Amino acid sequence: MRNFMKKSIISLGAFVLLFGCVVKNNVFAYTPVELYDNVWRLINTKYVDQTNNEQDWNKWRHKYDKVIMSNEDAYVAINTMVASLNDPYTKFLDPKEFAEETSSINGSLKGIGIQIGVKDGKLMVIAPIEDTPAEKAGLLADDEILEIDGVSTKGITVDKAADKIRGKEGTTVTLLIKRKDMEPKKYTITRAEIEVKSISQKLPIEMKIPDDFCYIRLSSFISRNAAKEFGDILNSTPNKKGYIIDLRSNPGGLLSNAIYISDMFLDGGTIVSTVDRDGYKETQRASHTVYTNKPVVVLINKGSASASEIFSGAMKDNGRAVIIGEQSFGKGLVQEINKLPYEAGINITIQKYLTPNGTDINKKGITPDIVVELTEEDVKNKNDVQLKKAIEVLSKMTGTNTFAIKSN
């Protein structure tokens, strides 16, 4: 047994990594024009694609010097410039948006509790957050959002969509949802203050699992305490024969958490590598001490993204766990969050990451070792076939009698 705080791992420095993002403070602009110029320079020196979407980046530098008279003018100009990169993850955050992002890092959100993203030009639900209005209303990973309060989402940015979905606690938002092979359906959901919960041992439906197994549901990597809480569970369950780690609909969070938790299971080896705009590759390696050597099964689905994919990729490529479920979301990019003056910020894609085997999973995702689809009928009937398969596989790995009995 080891105390988490004594764990040694290669330091990530003084950065915080959120959804694959590094938080840095760059407060050196004082006028609106200087604010715009500083954003231009940050992208010019940091953006992962040196061609900046195959355009002459210099054309933007002084494009709006004569028309930027206020912070609001600078925000409009910055958003126009950033949009030219055609990168949904590189985005400017005005003071309100930056405050909301900071709140999410600190574990508090206001809205309905979903992670959204743009995939193939469509606004999609990456994952609903556990025990939130969105999950209770029945929203699922890979749902397409066609309308927000009756307005089409065609061409909308993630930021604008998020702004429309957020709102005061107690108010409602209506989403028109298109689900695979189903007619569009409207969902009217009441907004609430969302507490971001990271770890639970509660089973998703009423099932029995062998007493010798430990089930850990990790719904987000966002909490600063997630890795310590995870380590505490491992330390408190030394007599378990095996572990089921459920990352389904986990949209990501602190990359450092993904690295720390991977390191709890890996006796050496690579966890993840990042590659910057110059092709410089930096590798994070596991230490040679582990919390447990017991067998592990990891559950993933379409909503498992970013930090979830780093952990799953590390466990799969190192042969440390059997991955079960569906192809994951496919976000293999790292964003740096730069704090700007006037309480604004800019997220810039600065790196791509690779799994230990050197696989670039961006827009591809992690392929499970055992593919098990959870159908709409399964969800309706509370028949968690993925969890049942996890129990079956772990039972074979540990020599435990298999059973998975749903109790109604």
Order of alpha helices (4+ residues) and beta strands (2+ residues): beta-alpha-alpha-beta-alpha-beta-beta-beta-alpha-beta-beta-alpha-beta-beta-beta-beta-beta-alpha-beta-alpha-beta-beta-beta-alpha-beta-beta-beta-beta-alpha-alpha
